[in-house]
Amino acid sequence: MKYSVKNLLLMLLMLMSAGLAFSIRPTTKIADQKAAVNLEKVIPESFGDWQELKQNYSQIVNPQQQQVIDEIYSQTLSKTYVNSAGYRIMLSIAYGGDQSRDMQVHRPEVCYAAQGFQISGAEKVSIRLSGELLPAMRLEARLGSRIEPITYWVRIGDKVVRGNLEQGFARLSYGLKGFVADGLLFRVSSIDSESPNAYLNHDKFINDLMKSVLVANKPALLGQLKVGQPNT
């Protein structure tokens, strides 16, 4: 397996930081220093052209065992929405106040694969969000005839990260400062054999949702990303 120079340097830095972080053993949780956010109150039942379906017609996949969910996450939210054209989007959000190594949020490509899904097309993308670029990941999960394109991002502390290296580096950077970061996984998906069409609907859904979320609640979902501010 070949690694880029950048990835090798990041891995080396992470290993060095891990040794130092082990001796520091951060104990101050960022989650204890800010107001708690209730995901049920943050995410509205309707917004833009989207309306929540009270029954789970789309069969949202829970790619993790309930025991693992209970151990890692302090809050989870799963909803299905439909627009006027009948297109359905599944939304799953999971929040954990402790992002130490053993408690960090699990990325979909790992969780889905563990449940028998075949994963393909994983790539880093940027979603344009009211003048700002939101770092995100896209991938496609398949199980039998079920084809489920997925768009997601992970927030660690106040940073939105993509991939294992970025997630680990963000976690360690907080640890070196003596803090245990909190973390959030934001995932949207749909049952759609045409991934490009799915991703267009995902982006529309995410933009409509973020326009409806109160400014005070956006950091819980987006970290430091300042939606509505011009890119720099």
Backbone as JSON, one array per atom type, in Angstrom:
{
  "sequence": "MKYSVKNLLLMLLMLMSAGLAFSIRPTTKIADQKAAVNLEKVIPESFGDWQELKQNYSQIVNPQQQQVIDEIYSQTLSKTYVNSAGYRIMLSIAYGGDQSRDMQVHRPEVCYAAQGFQISGAEKVSIRLSGELLPAMRLEARLGSRIEPITYWVRIGDKVVRGNLEQGFARLSYGLKGFVADGLLFRVSSIDSESPNAYLNHDKFINDLMKSVLVANKPALLGQLKVGQPNT",
  "N": [[0.85, -1.2, 0.0], [0.58, 2.18, -0.88], [1.58, 5.33, 0.42], [1.07, 8.85, 0.56], [3.49, 11.52, 0.87], [2.54, 13.5, 2.53], [0.57, 12.15, 4.05], [2.17, 10.29, 5.38], [3.77, 11.98, 6.94], [1.79, 13.1, 8.54], [0.93, 10.81, 9.89], [3.25, 10.17, 11.31], [3.47, 12.43, 12.94], [1.13, 12.13, 14.41], [1.68, 9.77, 15.8], [3.82, 10.59, 17.39], [2.55, 12.57, 18.83], [0.68, 11.02, 20.12], [2.17, 9.6, 21.99], [2.97, 11.66, 23.68], [0.49, 12.63, 24.43], [-0.47, 10.49, 25.87], [0.99, 10.64, 28.2], [0.08, 13.02, 29.18], [-2.68, 12.73, 29.53], [-5.5, 13.96, 29.17], [-8.22, 15.41, 30.94], [-10.21, 17.3, 31.09], [-13.31, 17.94, 29.9], [-14.61, 19.27, 26.97], [-17.31, 19.3, 26.48], [-18.43, 19.72, 28.97], [-18.13, 22.38, 29.36], [-19.79, 23.93, 27.89], [-23.11, 24.93, 26.89], [-25.62, 22.44, 26.91], [-27.0, 20.81, 24.06], [-30.1, 20.03, 22.7], [-30.88, 17.71, 20.43], [-33.34, 17.0, 19.34], [-34.79, 19.33, 19.58], [-33.3, 21.07, 18.08], [-33.42, 20.22, 15.42], [-35.87, 20.72, 13.06], [-39.32, 19.67, 12.38], [-40.3, 20.23, 9.9], [-39.15, 21.99, 7.0], [-38.19, 24.27, 4.44], [-38.85, 22.54, 1.51], [-39.34, 20.2, 2.74], [-40.73, 17.58, 4.72], [-41.22, 15.89, 7.75], [-41.53, 12.35, 7.95], [-43.57, 10.54, 9.96], [-43.79, 7.79, 10.31], [-41.44, 5.17, 9.79], [-40.88, 4.7, 6.86], [-38.76, 4.37, 5.11], [-36.88, 2.69, 6.17], [-34.48, 3.21, 7.92], [-31.12, 2.49, 8.22], [-29.45, 1.13, 10.96], [-26.28, 1.03, 11.55], [-24.76, 0.12, 13.67], [-24.37, -1.79, 16.68], [-26.74, -1.7, 19.35], [-25.69, -1.63, 21.92], [-23.12, -0.6, 21.56], [-23.77, 1.94, 20.59], [-25.03, 3.05, 22.84], [-22.85, 3.2, 24.56], [-21.04, 4.95, 23.34], [-22.39, 7.27, 22.42], [-24.17, 10.1, 23.65], [-26.42, 11.27, 22.75], [-28.73, 10.55, 20.17], [-30.27, 10.84, 16.96], [-32.76, 10.08, 14.64], [-34.42, 10.49, 11.64], [-36.84, 10.55, 8.99], [-37.39, 12.26, 5.98], [-39.52, 13.77, 3.49], [-39.97, 15.26, 0.28], [-41.92, 17.49, -1.84], [-41.87, 16.21, -4.26], [-41.79, 13.63, -3.61], [-39.39, 12.51, -2.91], [-37.27, 10.83, -0.66], [-35.35, 11.39, 2.24], [-33.05, 10.19, 4.56], [-32.11, 11.02, 7.78], [-29.55, 10.98, 10.13], [-28.16, 11.64, 13.24], [-25.55, 11.67, 15.56], [-24.31, 12.22, 18.77], [-21.53, 12.59, 20.92], [-20.05, 13.17, 24.04], [-17.47, 12.56, 24.74], [-14.56, 12.22, 23.13], [-12.32, 10.57, 23.28], [-9.91, 8.07, 22.3], [-11.05, 5.42, 22.41], [-13.7, 6.03, 22.48], [-14.54, 7.47, 20.31], [-16.56, 8.85, 17.64], [-18.03, 6.71, 15.2], [-17.27, 6.27, 11.87], [-19.36, 6.13, 8.91], [-18.42, 4.45, 6.73], [-16.97, 2.52, 8.01], [-18.75, 1.4, 9.89], [-20.97, 0.55, 8.29], [-19.74, -1.34, 6.62], [-19.05, -3.25, 8.51], [-21.47, -4.38, 8.98], [-22.03, -5.84, 6.77], [-22.41, -4.44, 4.4], [-21.31, -3.45, 1.15], [-18.86, -1.14, 0.36], [-18.27, 1.69, -1.67], [-16.8, 4.19, -3.85], [-15.96, 6.19, -2.04], [-15.22, 9.5, -1.18], [-13.69, 12.72, -0.6], [-15.45, 15.74, -0.31], [-16.69, 19.1, -0.93], [-19.34, 20.93, 0.23], [-21.3, 23.53, -0.93], [-22.46, 26.03, 1.12], [-24.44, 28.45, 1.79], [-22.54, 30.45, 0.96], [-20.25, 29.51, 2.19], [-17.86, 26.81, 2.38], [-18.52, 23.54, 3.13], [-16.8, 20.93, 4.51], [-17.09, 17.53, 3.61], [-17.96, 14.01, 3.36], [-18.55, 11.55, 0.85], [-20.1, 8.48, -0.04], [-20.98, 5.19, -1.24], [-23.19, 2.71, -0.23], [-23.9, -0.72, -0.44], [-26.18, -3.4, -0.24], [-27.28, -6.34, -1.16], [-30.04, -5.74, -3.15], [-30.31, -3.2, -2.28], [-29.29, 0.06, -2.6], [-27.53, 2.64, -1.31], [-26.67, 5.78, -1.33], [-24.55, 7.98, 0.52], [-24.03, 10.91, 2.41], [-21.9, 12.63, 4.58], [-20.54, 14.2, 7.57], [-18.05, 14.74, 10.13], [-17.86, 16.26, 13.25], [-15.37, 17.35, 15.36], [-14.79, 18.68, 18.41], [-14.46, 21.99, 17.64], [-14.01, 21.62, 14.98], [-14.6, 20.53, 11.65], [-14.11, 17.45, 10.23], [-12.61, 15.13, 7.87], [-12.28, 11.79, 7.17], [-10.09, 9.24, 8.58], [-7.49, 10.07, 9.4], [-7.66, 12.9, 9.69], [-9.63, 13.0, 11.65], [-8.41, 11.67, 13.8], [-6.16, 13.31, 14.21], [-7.35, 15.75, 14.94], [-8.55, 14.99, 17.33], [-6.28, 14.35, 18.88], [-4.97, 16.81, 18.88], [-6.55, 18.37, 20.55], [-6.22, 16.87, 22.86], [-3.52, 17.31, 23.47], [-3.66, 19.81, 24.45], [-4.84, 19.43, 26.79], [-7.52, 18.83, 26.77], [-10.57, 16.95, 26.4], [-12.22, 16.37, 23.56], [-15.58, 16.94, 22.33], [-17.87, 15.29, 20.08], [-19.58, 14.92, 16.89], [-21.56, 13.13, 14.61], [-22.92, 13.64, 11.5], [-25.24, 12.54, 9.28], [-26.67, 11.99, 6.11], [-28.76, 10.14, 3.93], [-30.07, 8.16, 1.18], [-32.29, 5.92, -0.51], [-31.36, 5.05, -3.53], [-30.59, 4.36, -6.81], [-29.2, 5.93, -8.48], [-26.54, 7.63, -7.9], [-25.48, 10.32, -8.42], [-27.88, 11.82, -8.64], [-28.9, 11.39, -6.09], [-26.98, 12.7, -4.49], [-27.32, 15.36, -5.26], [-29.85, 15.85, -4.21], [-29.25, 15.43, -1.52], [-27.53, 17.61, -1.0], [-29.3, 19.74, -1.4], [-31.16, 19.23, 0.62], [-29.52, 19.48, 2.93], [-28.74, 22.19, 2.75], [-31.26, 23.46, 2.92], [-32.03, 22.62, 5.47], [-30.04, 23.74, 7.16], [-30.53, 26.44, 6.82], [-32.77, 26.71, 8.32], [-32.07, 26.18, 10.92], [-31.44, 27.6, 14.08], [-29.15, 30.3, 14.59], [-27.65, 30.19, 16.95], [-27.55, 27.5, 17.43], [-26.12, 26.34, 15.39], [-23.25, 25.96, 15.65], [-23.12, 23.53, 17.05], [-23.62, 21.66, 15.13], [-21.93, 22.35, 13.02], [-19.49, 23.26, 13.95], [-16.85, 25.61, 13.85], [-17.49, 26.62, 11.4], [-18.67, 29.3, 9.61], [-21.55, 29.91, 8.55], [-22.94, 31.76, 5.93], [-21.07, 33.69, 5.86], [-18.54, 35.16, 3.76], [-16.22, 33.21, 1.83], [-12.73, 32.81, 2.73]],
  "CA": [[0.0, 0.0, 0.0], [1.39, 3.39, -1.0], [1.11, 6.49, 1.16], [1.65, 10.11, 0.15], [4.4, 12.1, 1.87], [1.71, 14.24, 3.49], [-0.04, 11.21, 4.98], [3.22, 9.72, 6.22], [4.14, 12.99, 7.93], [0.7, 13.2, 9.49], [0.96, 9.61, 10.72], [4.38, 10.3, 12.22], [3.11, 13.44, 13.92], [0.11, 11.56, 15.28], [2.33, 8.81, 16.7], [4.58, 11.36, 18.37], [1.57, 13.25, 19.69], [0.02, 10.01, 20.93], [3.02, 9.32, 23.14], [2.9, 12.79, 24.59], [-0.88, 12.71, 24.96], [-0.61, 9.42, 26.86], [1.55, 11.1, 29.48], [-0.7, 14.15, 29.66], [-3.98, 12.19, 29.93], [-6.45, 15.05, 29.36], [-9.42, 15.06, 31.71], [-11.2, 18.37, 31.0], [-14.2, 17.72, 28.76], [-15.18, 20.46, 26.34], [-18.77, 19.21, 26.6], [-18.85, 20.22, 30.28], [-17.89, 23.81, 29.42], [-20.73, 24.66, 27.05], [-24.51, 24.57, 27.11], [-26.05, 21.23, 26.23], [-27.9, 21.01, 22.93], [-31.07, 18.96, 22.51], [-30.99, 17.52, 18.99], [-34.76, 16.98, 18.97], [-35.25, 20.71, 19.48], [-32.5, 21.75, 17.06], [-33.84, 19.78, 14.08], [-37.33, 20.91, 12.94], [-40.1, 18.63, 11.72], [-40.47, 20.63, 8.5], [-38.36, 23.15, 6.58], [-38.12, 24.31, 2.99], [-39.81, 21.66, 0.84], [-39.21, 18.89, 3.39], [-41.65, 17.29, 5.82], [-40.86, 14.64, 8.42], [-42.44, 11.22, 7.93], [-43.63, 10.02, 11.32], [-43.49, 6.37, 10.24], [-40.16, 4.93, 9.15], [-41.1, 3.96, 5.63], [-37.54, 4.16, 4.34], [-36.05, 1.71, 6.85], [-33.16, 3.75, 8.23], [-30.2, 1.46, 8.69], [-28.63, 1.4, 12.13], [-25.12, 0.18, 11.25], [-24.03, -0.22, 14.87], [-25.12, -2.46, 17.7], [-27.29, -0.75, 20.32], [-24.78, -1.53, 23.06], [-22.05, 0.32, 21.16], [-24.38, 3.27, 20.52], [-25.24, 3.52, 24.21], [-21.56, 3.46, 25.19], [-20.3, 6.03, 22.68], [-23.16, 8.47, 22.18], [-25.09, 10.56, 24.68], [-27.65, 11.63, 22.04], [-28.86, 10.14, 18.77], [-31.51, 11.31, 16.33], [-33.0, 9.48, 13.33], [-35.67, 10.95, 11.06], [-36.99, 10.44, 7.54], [-38.11, 13.4, 5.42], [-39.95, 13.63, 2.11], [-40.3, 16.55, -0.33], [-43.16, 17.49, -2.63], [-41.7, 15.29, -5.39], [-41.81, 12.27, -3.1], [-38.04, 12.0, -2.64], [-37.07, 10.62, 0.77], [-34.01, 11.54, 2.8], [-32.9, 9.69, 5.92], [-31.17, 11.82, 8.55], [-29.09, 10.39, 11.39], [-27.17, 12.45, 13.94], [-25.11, 11.04, 16.8], [-23.43, 13.12, 19.53], [-20.83, 12.02, 22.06], [-19.3, 14.18, 24.77], [-16.11, 12.08, 25.01], [-13.95, 11.75, 21.9], [-11.07, 9.85, 23.48], [-9.73, 7.1, 21.24], [-11.99, 4.31, 22.49], [-15.08, 6.51, 22.51], [-14.76, 8.38, 19.2], [-17.67, 8.52, 16.75], [-17.7, 5.74, 14.17], [-17.61, 6.75, 10.53], [-20.25, 5.2, 8.21], [-17.77, 3.44, 5.91], [-16.53, 1.45, 8.91], [-19.93, 0.77, 10.5], [-21.75, -0.15, 7.28], [-18.97, -2.52, 6.2], [-19.12, -4.24, 9.58], [-22.8, -4.99, 8.93], [-22.16, -6.59, 5.54], [-22.53, -3.6, 3.22], [-20.16, -3.18, 0.31], [-18.64, 0.31, 0.29], [-17.54, 2.13, -2.86], [-16.9, 5.6, -4.22], [-15.71, 7.13, -0.94], [-14.42, 10.65, -1.59], [-13.85, 13.98, 0.13], [-16.11, 16.77, -1.12], [-17.04, 20.34, -0.24], [-20.71, 21.33, -0.08], [-21.47, 24.98, -0.8], [-23.49, 26.26, 2.12], [-24.63, 29.89, 2.04], [-21.29, 31.19, 0.78], [-19.15, 28.82, 2.85], [-17.67, 25.44, 1.92], [-18.63, 22.57, 4.21], [-16.1, 19.67, 4.21], [-17.95, 16.36, 3.83], [-17.59, 12.76, 2.69], [-19.6, 10.83, 0.16], [-19.81, 7.08, -0.34], [-22.15, 4.4, -1.62], [-23.28, 1.45, 0.49], [-24.76, -1.68, -1.12], [-26.48, -4.67, 0.41], [-28.26, -6.94, -2.04], [-30.6, -4.78, -4.11], [-30.36, -1.88, -1.64], [-28.19, 0.98, -2.93], [-27.73, 3.78, -0.41], [-25.66, 6.86, -1.33], [-24.45, 8.61, 1.84], [-23.23, 12.13, 2.6], [-21.77, 12.83, 6.02], [-19.34, 14.83, 8.11], [-17.8, 14.54, 11.56], [-17.34, 17.43, 13.98], [-14.59, 17.07, 16.56], [-14.62, 19.99, 19.01], [-15.0, 23.02, 16.74], [-13.49, 21.36, 13.65], [-15.23, 19.53, 10.81], [-13.01, 16.64, 9.72], [-12.94, 14.1, 6.89], [-11.34, 10.68, 7.14], [-9.51, 8.77, 9.84], [-6.34, 10.87, 9.8], [-8.12, 14.2, 10.19], [-10.37, 12.78, 12.9], [-7.43, 11.36, 14.85], [-5.31, 14.47, 14.45], [-8.15, 16.72, 15.69], [-8.7, 14.47, 18.69], [-4.99, 14.47, 19.57], [-4.62, 18.22, 19.07], [-7.23, 18.79, 21.78], [-5.6, 16.17, 23.98], [-2.25, 17.95, 23.81], [-3.99, 21.03, 25.19], [-5.45, 19.01, 28.04], [-8.97, 18.75, 26.64], [-11.24, 15.85, 25.72], [-13.19, 17.0, 22.66], [-16.83, 16.27, 22.04], [-17.94, 14.99, 18.66], [-20.9, 14.71, 16.31], [-21.64, 12.57, 13.27], [-24.11, 14.1, 10.78], [-25.32, 11.67, 8.1], [-27.9, 11.9, 5.32], [-28.68, 9.1, 2.91], [-31.32, 7.88, 0.5], [-32.3, 4.7, -1.32], [-31.35, 5.62, -4.88], [-29.59, 3.68, -7.64], [-28.47, 6.97, -9.22], [-25.83, 8.41, -6.87], [-25.44, 11.77, -8.69], [-29.18, 12.39, -8.29], [-29.0, 11.35, -4.64], [-26.13, 13.71, -3.88], [-27.96, 16.65, -5.5], [-30.91, 15.96, -3.21], [-28.61, 15.57, -0.22], [-27.05, 18.99, -0.86], [-30.48, 20.6, -1.26], [-31.69, 18.97, 1.96], [-28.61, 20.06, 3.93], [-28.85, 23.65, 2.68], [-32.56, 23.87, 3.46], [-32.04, 22.39, 6.91], [-29.18, 24.7, 7.85], [-31.2, 27.74, 6.8], [-33.84, 26.71, 9.31], [-31.5, 26.0, 12.25], [-31.1, 28.85, 14.73], [-27.72, 30.62, 14.56], [-27.03, 29.76, 18.2], [-27.42, 26.04, 17.45], [-25.33, 25.86, 14.27], [-21.95, 25.41, 16.03], [-23.26, 22.13, 17.49], [-23.62, 20.83, 13.93], [-20.92, 22.76, 12.04], [-18.27, 23.77, 14.56], [-16.51, 27.01, 13.59], [-17.92, 27.05, 10.07], [-19.53, 30.47, 9.74], [-22.47, 29.93, 7.42], [-23.42, 33.08, 5.59], [-19.91, 34.56, 5.72], [-17.81, 34.86, 2.53], [-15.01, 32.39, 1.97], [-11.47, 33.52, 2.79]],
  "C": [[0.89, 1.25, 0.0], [0.74, 4.54, -0.23], [1.78, 7.74, 0.61], [2.56, 10.62, 1.25], [3.6, 12.83, 2.94], [1.11, 13.3, 4.52], [0.99, 10.58, 5.91], [3.65, 10.69, 7.31], [3.06, 13.14, 8.98], [0.67, 12.0, 10.44], [2.08, 9.68, 11.74], [4.07, 11.3, 13.32], [2.09, 12.91, 14.9], [0.72, 10.57, 16.27], [3.12, 9.53, 17.78], [3.64, 12.03, 19.37], [0.9, 12.26, 20.62], [0.84, 9.69, 22.18], [2.96, 10.43, 24.17], [1.52, 12.88, 25.24], [-1.1, 11.65, 26.03], [-0.11, 9.88, 28.22], [0.74, 12.25, 30.06], [-2.06, 13.69, 30.2], [-4.99, 13.31, 30.21], [-7.71, 14.58, 30.08], [-10.51, 16.12, 31.62], [-12.03, 18.19, 29.74], [-14.78, 19.04, 28.26], [-16.7, 20.48, 26.52], [-19.27, 19.78, 27.92], [-18.75, 21.75, 30.38], [-18.84, 24.61, 28.53], [-22.14, 24.13, 27.28], [-24.87, 23.33, 26.3], [-27.05, 21.57, 25.13], [-28.81, 19.8, 22.8], [-31.34, 18.81, 21.02], [-32.45, 17.53, 18.53], [-35.31, 18.39, 18.79], [-34.51, 21.49, 18.39], [-33.03, 21.46, 15.66], [-35.35, 19.87, 13.95], [-38.01, 19.75, 12.21], [-40.33, 18.96, 10.24], [-39.64, 21.87, 8.23], [-38.25, 23.1, 5.06], [-39.24, 23.48, 2.37], [-39.88, 20.29, 1.51], [-40.13, 18.77, 4.59], [-41.27, 15.93, 6.43], [-41.96, 13.59, 8.23], [-42.43, 10.6, 9.32], [-43.38, 8.52, 11.36], [-42.22, 6.18, 9.44], [-40.33, 4.08, 7.89], [-39.8, 3.57, 4.94], [-36.56, 3.21, 5.01], [-34.63, 2.23, 7.04], [-32.29, 2.64, 8.79], [-29.46, 1.95, 9.92], [-27.41, 0.5, 12.02], [-24.31, -0.22, 12.48], [-24.94, -0.94, 15.86], [-25.56, -1.46, 18.77], [-26.37, -0.57, 21.5], [-23.65, -0.54, 22.78], [-22.57, 1.75, 21.13], [-24.53, 3.85, 21.92], [-23.94, 3.9, 24.9], [-20.91, 4.73, 24.65], [-21.08, 7.34, 22.66], [-24.09, 8.81, 23.35], [-26.41, 11.0, 24.07], [-27.61, 11.07, 20.63], [-30.22, 10.61, 18.25], [-31.62, 10.65, 14.96], [-34.38, 9.91, 12.83], [-35.66, 10.68, 9.56], [-37.84, 11.61, 7.06], [-38.48, 13.11, 3.97], [-40.26, 15.02, 1.56], [-41.54, 16.41, -1.2], [-43.09, 16.57, -3.84], [-41.7, 13.84, -4.94], [-40.44, 11.68, -2.8], [-37.8, 11.95, -1.14], [-35.6, 10.69, 1.15], [-34.03, 11.0, 4.23], [-31.8, 10.48, 6.62], [-30.83, 11.1, 9.85], [-28.0, 11.29, 11.98], [-26.83, 11.74, 15.25], [-24.09, 11.95, 17.48], [-22.82, 12.38, 20.71], [-19.96, 13.07, 22.73], [-17.86, 13.81, 25.05], [-15.53, 11.49, 23.73], [-12.53, 11.22, 22.13], [-11.05, 8.69, 22.5], [-10.78, 5.99, 21.24], [-13.44, 4.73, 22.39], [-15.43, 7.38, 21.29], [-15.89, 7.89, 18.29], [-17.18, 7.61, 15.63], [-18.18, 6.22, 12.82], [-18.43, 5.69, 9.77], [-19.53, 4.12, 7.4], [-17.24, 2.27, 6.74], [-17.74, 0.67, 9.43], [-20.74, -0.03, 9.48], [-21.04, -1.42, 6.84], [-19.06, -3.62, 7.23], [-20.46, -4.97, 9.58], [-23.08, -5.66, 7.59], [-22.35, -5.77, 4.28], [-21.22, -3.54, 2.45], [-20.05, -1.67, 0.12], [-17.83, 0.65, -0.96], [-17.68, 3.63, -3.02], [-16.65, 6.6, -3.12], [-14.81, 8.26, -1.42], [-14.71, 11.85, -0.71], [-14.47, 15.01, -0.81], [-16.28, 18.03, -0.28], [-18.42, 20.76, -0.71], [-20.84, 22.84, 0.11], [-22.68, 25.25, 0.06], [-23.54, 27.74, 2.45], [-23.31, 30.66, 2.0], [-20.08, 30.55, 1.41], [-19.04, 27.41, 2.27], [-17.64, 24.51, 3.13], [-17.89, 21.3, 3.81], [-17.01, 18.48, 4.53], [-17.37, 15.16, 3.1], [-18.81, 12.21, 1.97], [-19.14, 9.39, -0.06], [-21.11, 6.38, -0.7], [-22.09, 3.07, -0.9], [-24.29, 0.54, -0.23], [-24.94, -2.93, -0.28], [-27.61, -5.32, -0.37], [-28.74, -5.93, -3.06], [-30.67, -3.37, -3.55], [-29.1, -1.09, -1.99], [-28.45, 2.27, -2.18], [-26.57, 4.77, -0.49], [-25.72, 7.62, 0.0], [-23.59, 9.86, 1.75], [-23.12, 12.37, 4.1], [-20.55, 13.7, 6.34], [-19.24, 14.55, 9.59], [-17.28, 15.84, 12.14], [-16.61, 16.94, 15.23], [-14.26, 18.42, 17.21], [-15.25, 21.04, 18.12], [-14.53, 22.82, 15.31], [-14.32, 20.31, 12.93], [-14.11, 18.77, 10.1], [-13.52, 15.6, 8.73], [-11.87, 13.02, 6.94], [-10.7, 10.41, 8.49], [-8.37, 9.64, 10.32], [-6.76, 12.21, 10.38], [-8.84, 14.05, 11.52], [-9.41, 12.52, 14.05], [-6.56, 12.55, 15.2], [-6.06, 15.53, 15.26], [-8.29, 16.28, 17.14], [-7.42, 14.67, 19.5], [-4.61, 15.93, 19.82], [-5.31, 18.8, 20.3], [-6.6, 18.14, 23.0], [-4.31, 16.81, 24.42], [-2.47, 19.26, 24.58], [-4.68, 20.71, 26.51], [-6.95, 18.85, 28.0], [-9.41, 17.44, 25.98], [-12.35, 16.47, 24.88], [-14.51, 16.23, 22.64], [-16.89, 16.04, 20.54], [-19.34, 14.7, 18.19], [-20.76, 14.14, 14.91], [-22.97, 13.0, 12.66], [-24.17, 13.34, 9.47], [-26.68, 11.8, 7.43], [-27.7, 10.84, 4.25], [-30.04, 8.91, 2.28], [-31.18, 6.57, -0.27], [-32.46, 5.14, -2.77], [-30.24, 4.94, -5.68], [-28.77, 4.67, -8.46], [-27.8, 7.89, -8.21], [-25.77, 9.9, -7.17], [-26.76, 12.46, -8.33], [-29.34, 12.44, -6.77], [-28.21, 12.49, -4.01], [-26.67, 15.13, -4.11], [-29.07, 16.89, -4.48], [-30.35, 16.11, -1.81], [-28.19, 17.01, 0.02], [-28.22, 19.96, -0.66], [-31.06, 20.46, 0.14], [-30.84, 19.64, 3.03], [-28.71, 21.58, 3.94], [-30.17, 24.13, 3.27], [-32.61, 23.71, 4.97], [-31.24, 23.45, 7.64], [-29.76, 26.11, 7.85], [-32.25, 27.84, 7.89], [-33.32, 26.58, 10.75], [-31.11, 27.35, 12.84], [-29.59, 29.05, 14.75], [-27.01, 30.09, 15.79], [-26.8, 28.26, 18.24], [-26.51, 25.5, 16.35], [-23.94, 25.35, 14.66], [-22.01, 23.95, 16.49], [-23.19, 21.19, 16.3], [-22.41, 21.09, 13.04], [-19.62, 23.25, 12.65], [-18.07, 25.24, 14.27], [-16.95, 27.5, 12.23], [-18.95, 28.15, 10.2], [-20.41, 30.58, 8.5], [-22.99, 31.33, 7.19], [-22.29, 34.08, 5.46], [-19.16, 34.2, 4.45], [-16.59, 34.01, 2.81], [-13.79, 33.26, 2.04], [-10.36, 32.65, 2.21]]
}
